[in-house]
Amino acid sequence: MTKAVLFDATGRPVARGSGTLPLNTPHPHRVERDMGDVSRTAHQAIAACLAEAGPDAGGSVAAVGLTGHGDGLYALDDRGLPARAAIVA
């Protein structure tokens, strides 16, 4: 699950969005995520959050914070593009 939350200046959550992120198991004991799915799901969660917040919410965003799950490898190449599927630990 990918989640997005919009907070007001006091730290109160005012809108939420989410998207389901599929896991792939190409071999036994190996779990991966398609990097295209990671990007699409993040966009979906953010769009749903902003839609819930209303049409003026996007113009008043002061900061964006990102976080991820604890263990895994999301490898990028020298251009900043995905080098392979993400490895989920």
C-alpha positions in Angstrom: 0.0 0.0 0.0 1.2 3.5 -0.9 -0.2 6.3 1.1 -0.3 10.1 0.9 -1.5 12.5 3.6 -1.9 16.2 3.5 -1.4 18.1 6.8 -2.4 21.7 7.7 0.1 24.1 9.3 -0.8 22.8 12.8 0.0 19.1 11.8 -3.6 18.1 11.6 -4.3 15.6 8.7 -6.8 17.1 6.3 -6.8 14.6 3.4 -5.6 11.1 2.6 -5.1 9.0 -0.5 -3.8 5.5 -1.2 -3.0 3.0 -3.9 -2.4 -0.8 -3.8 1.2 -1.7 -4.8 1.5 -5.2 -6.1 4.3 -7.6 -5.1 5.9 -10.0 -7.6 7.4 -13.3 -6.7 9.4 -14.4 -9.8 11.3 -17.1 -7.8 10.8 -18.8 -4.4 11.9 -16.6 -1.5 12.3 -13.6 -3.9 9.9 -10.6 -3.7 10.1 -7.6 -6.1 8.2 -4.5 -7.0 8.0 -3.2 -10.6 9.4 0.3 -10.5 6.7 1.5 -12.9 4.1 0.3 -10.4 5.9 2.1 -7.6 5.7 5.4 -9.6 2.1 4.9 -10.7 0.9 4.0 -7.3 2.6 7.1 -5.7 1.0 9.3 -8.3 -2.4 7.7 -7.7 -2.1 8.2 -3.9 -1.0 11.8 -4.2 -3.8 12.6 -6.8 -6.4 11.0 -4.5 -5.2 13.0 -1.5 -5.3 16.3 -3.4 -8.7 15.4 -4.9 -10.1 14.8 -1.4 -8.5 18.1 -0.2 -10.3 20.1 -2.9 -9.3 22.1 -5.9 -7.3 24.8 -4.0 -5.2 22.4 -1.9 -2.4 21.9 -4.4 -1.6 25.6 -4.6 -1.1 25.9 -0.9 1.4 23.0 -0.3 4.4 24.4 1.5 6.5 21.2 1.8 6.6 17.6 0.7 8.1 14.7 2.8 8.8 11.2 1.6 9.3 8.0 3.5 9.6 4.3 2.6 9.4 0.9 4.1 12.3 -0.3 6.2 14.1 -2.9 4.1 14.6 -3.1 0.4 16.7 -2.0 -2.6 15.4 0.4 -5.2 18.4 0.7 -7.5 18.8 3.6 -9.9 21.2 4.0 -12.8 23.4 7.0 -13.5 20.5 8.9 -15.1 18.3 8.4 -12.0 16.1 5.8 -13.7 15.2 2.3 -12.3 18.0 -0.1 -13.0 15.8 -3.2 -12.2 12.8 -4.2 -10.2 12.9 -3.2 -6.6 14.0 -6.0 -4.2 11.8 -6.2 -1.2 13.4 -7.6 1.9 
